[in-house]
Amino acid sequence: MEDPEIIMASSDRALVALGGHLREMGYRFTTVTPETHRRVNDRPENAIARRIEDVFGWSRPFHTNVLPPPIVDLMFEADIIVPCEEGFRSLLRLSSLDDLLLFHSAYPTTAPDSVFFGPDTYRFAIALETHLREPIGPVERAMDIGCGTGAGGFIAARKFPMATIILGDINAKALKFARVNAALNAISNVRLAMSDILSGVDGSFDLVCANPPYLVDPAKRAYRDGGGSLGATLSLAIIEAAMERLTPGGTLLLYTGAAIVEGRDALRAEAAGRMQQSNFSWSYSEMDPDVFGEELDNSAYAHADRIAAAVFAATKPR
């Protein structure tokens, strides 16, 4: 059900205040892949945080004297600080996306309800911004499917300030982060919805965007597992759902991943088959030919050549 208002608990308001303080201090952090994160954190000199970015970006243990007292106070008020053997840890990270600051889950993201942010988010943002530079019809209502931190929806909200942008997710923690991040970044034209793809919202959309999970995850974590033998099931379901609910002239922008097996991209072939049965205009391209290479060691990808980051766009005829 769509949430018509952004209503926050006191702990969430403290989180917004924390983000505001960090912004005033000039905080910025570019979040890397989990594998890079592990390698950097494993360096002996990085065992304990020495600066603010180590606490809220690298998720390193810290002693409270590394932070200004007001920041520590807000962490306790927001209930995101926990003791550990080396001192304390933050339960959240804060990442930069252009001038946006976005809270998300701390490293490592092992919990089933983790809210992920990383290089895929940056690529998704580039793909969406590029798509929105092209001439498209008027946008009055849009949907960010699997919104996570809200990054995609916020880009659309800024591009179309008079539109209503719905941030949908099946993960209550993601909607909490999206709510906080909207307030932190002063984005008011968004609404929240607990929704599995488009099942939790009514009506049609002028724009649908999505950055769904696309890997095969044995633990079946919602932010990571795309379903099916090669992780493409959710991406194809989003294409199907959007085709039904786009307004005439409405567009879908899907940033996802595709396993390439013996030179064949099955996701592209499946998407092309769906498009051939419609009169949609569409495009499909590889944005990065080789991502998450470490996944190729897993048995699910025993026959895969690589995993590519792909961008699929489709427009419904007027």
HELIX and SHEET records of a PDB file:
HELIX    1   1 SER A   10  GLU A   24  1                                  15    
HELIX    2   2 PRO A   34  ASN A   41  1                                   8    
HELIX    3   3 PRO A   44  ASN A   46  5                                   3    
HELIX    4   4 ILE A   52  PHE A   56  1                                   5    
HELIX    5   5 THR A   64  VAL A   66  5                                   3    
HELIX    6   6 PRO A   69  ALA A   78  1                                  10    
HELIX    7   7 PRO A  119  ARG A  133  1                                  15    
HELIX    8   8 ALA A  151  LYS A  159  1                                   9    
HELIX    9   9 ALA A  172  LEU A  184  1                                  13    
HELIX   10  10 THR A  233  ARG A  245  1                                  13    
HELIX   11  11 ALA A  266  GLN A  276  1                                  11    
HELIX   12  12 GLY A  293  ASP A  297  5                                   5    
HELIX   13  13 SER A  299  TYR A  301  5                                   3    
SHEET    1   A 7 GLU A   2  ASP A   3  0                                        
SHEET    2   A 7 VAL A 190  MET A 194 -1                                        
SHEET    3   A 7 THR A 164  ASP A 169  1                                        
SHEET    4   A 7 ARG A 141  ILE A 145  1                                        
SHEET    5   A 7 PHE A 205  ALA A 210  1                                        
SHEET    6   A 7 LEU A 246  VAL A 261  1                                        
SHEET    7   A 7 ARG A 264  ASP A 265 -1                                        
SHEET    1   B 8 GLU A   2  ASP A   3  0                                        
SHEET    2   B 8 VAL A 190  MET A 194 -1                                        
SHEET    3   B 8 THR A 164  ASP A 169  1                                        
SHEET    4   B 8 ARG A 141  ILE A 145  1                                        
SHEET    5   B 8 PHE A 205  ALA A 210  1                                        
SHEET    6   B 8 LEU A 246  VAL A 261  1                                        
SHEET    7   B 8 ALA A 304  THR A 315 -1                                        
SHEET    8   B 8 SER A 281  ASP A 288 -1                                        
SHEET    1   C 2 ILE A  81  CYS A  84  0                                        
SHEET    2   C 2 GLY A  87  SER A  90 -1                                        
SHEET    1   D 2 LEU A  92  LEU A  97  0                                        
SHEET    2   D 2 LEU A 100  SER A 105 -1                                        
END                                                                             
